Amino acid sequence: EILPSPSAAERIAFMLRHARMAVESEHYGNELITLRAMRSRLLAYAKGIPGTKPLRPQLSRVASLAELQDILSPLYEQA
């Protein structure tokens, strides 16, 4: 059975959840180090979501969960 692709809102929520869980796990270290490690993953998640292209530079420099939420919140409201 082939499941439907997740919606843009689901993908954005997953990005935030994944980042939050990674920071909470402290596997990579503090919040900044964790988000540095996740930048490429966040860019991959964002690929194909309408409206993310102009945000890619911000996602490639994100340094905190609060910043990530600020970047993604306009997209989440549109989705």
Buried (B, 14 or more C-beta within 10 A) or exposed (E): EEEEEEEBBEBBBEBBEBBEEBBEEEEBEEBEBBBBEBBEBBBEBBEEBEEBEEBEEBBEEBEBBEBBBEBBEEBBEEB
